[in-house]
């Protein structure tokens, strides 16, 4: 019985190690907070977004680009709602 558990544990460790290494490789880059060197790029991106909204360049997007932008917006909105639920410690309303 114990041999079976040890074999299963070793198998799980061997199978998950490469996947976890890949996860950590991308997590270190994608989940890190912005550095001071990133601030000018962020400001330029926000400026392009605002000027594009004013000029109407959003009308020239392909359907695929518009769909991807919509999905990103929905993802941000969902993370906002998840954060609100965690902060409130309730799904609906604040505990007053």
Secondary structure by P-SEA (a helix, b strand, c coil): caaaaaaaaaaaaaaaaaaaaaaaaaaacccccccccaaaaaaaaaaaaaaaaaacccccccaaaaaaaaaaaaaaaaaaaaaaaaaacccccccc
